[in-house]
């Protein structure tokens, strides 16, 4: 007999895990049981409600396949992905802040020359995207890698529209020049809904939440001797900036798309004057010694 | 901007659910977010650990089909099923205690006459199972329904061995006689492992836990004007009584299988003397007025 009761449940169940050989796993399952039992005691579910929870988790699992990860979406809309991101990226002040990787980095970005146009379908308003990668102390970082991917002007990634968008549309892997700069041609991304035709979409609908993310370009930047950063630049003025359904927006990551009237600069970027410009500098923390 | 940070995460995410129209759903998602974020902050998972959690939940969902409910097994081995049972069945003192329904009540038990033999495969040691159903004040309850199902002497239910065991083996729906008694012939059940060839079995193995349940017979008893009870009678002396992997054992539900040498009683049950006997009286609480 274990003496299981409403009062002792967490204690009895954690005791059953006392023999877990791996100390990290033991700590995780112990904490899981304590928090899960506290949750159940707080809400006191009816048996029908508990069955609905089981059904929801089952449907979420069955929605997953090679191109769809419904549990990641669930983690995203509950703010858990961003919390895990925050815990794992406590950066020195000054370094560019992180945000979630998201589910659309399914394919490698093709290496491209600086100045290349990554919009292969020309769906959206043309725009130059540029910035400088530097170290926390301001030193420019030549040869840094900048991986960029984004949705088009209609709010879709290439992997969501195979056969409609060209392969590797709006993806590119760039290397900064001797002054640490990168620049490329693209289109202004549009806000978009996360995939909402599954259990997570139904949860959002039932709770009065919209499924949208504000317009953004994904960036992973890395350089020798520095901690790589996975982040976004968000488009100032986009709808949903204050209600990103995955809680990914940070104030320091929002930048305006400006209109530039400067024939010499337009010529350097190889675009017509005037042109639209999005600038985003990236600061990387040095790897701690 | 929402001001999401490690410190504010739960507050920001619960605020996103503020517009949930159904107040019960709002309370559940709010509590879920609070407890889930507290859990994540407590264990501070690496990104690889969080990915393993996502993979575990995905595999658990994909293991589910018409005859296998892996999330119920997960709920069982984490003690959540028993906690939900305890919360929903706070009985008046004296009434028979409840325990989990379990996953094997997939088919209806066939109505049978008192004294019938429910062991159609004769796999196990023959045994008489009998008891009296009464109200909290001791009044016998004639015409009460007693639904019984169990594993055979090898530890398997009929639904686990289609084509091997006869259909509806070791299942029966009995009606108590004018003195509130039921009796039937069966075999002594054996302890058995819950299905452990999936993610839940791997969790048990990784945490040094066995997958076994002590020997028991399932009983659902109900009578007019009384709260029905879903419970088990456990066999005294069975292995795993003090470490049931689903935490279902309660001291008040354990009964010995005795050997009876009483020719007259054997004759009444229609068995040879001496015989094995398991007795389990059931007390039902009256429906509150």
Interface residues (C-beta under 8 A of the other chain):
Chain A: X1 X2 X4 X5 X6 X9 X10 X12 X13 X16 X17 X19 X20 X21 X22 X25 X26 X27 X28 X29 X31 X32 X33 X35 X36 X37 X38 X39 X40 X41 X42 X43 X44 X45 X46 X47 X49 X50 X54 X57 X58 X59 X60 X61 X62 X64 X69 X71 X72 X75 X78 X79 X80 X81 X82 X83 X84 X85 X86 X87 X88 X90 X203 X206 X207 X208 X209 X241 X242 X243 X244 X247 X249 X250 X251 X254
Chain B: X1 X2 X4 X5 X6 X9 X10 X12 X13 X16 X17 X19 X20 X21 X22 X25 X26 X27 X28 X29 X31 X32 X33 X35 X36 X37 X38 X39 X40 X41 X42 X43 X44 X45 X46 X47 X49 X50 X54 X57 X58 X59 X60 X61 X62 X64 X69 X71 X72 X75 X78 X79 X80 X81 X82 X83 X84 X85 X86 X87 X88 X90 X203 X206 X207 X208 X209 X241 X242 X243 X244 X247 X249 X250 X251 X254
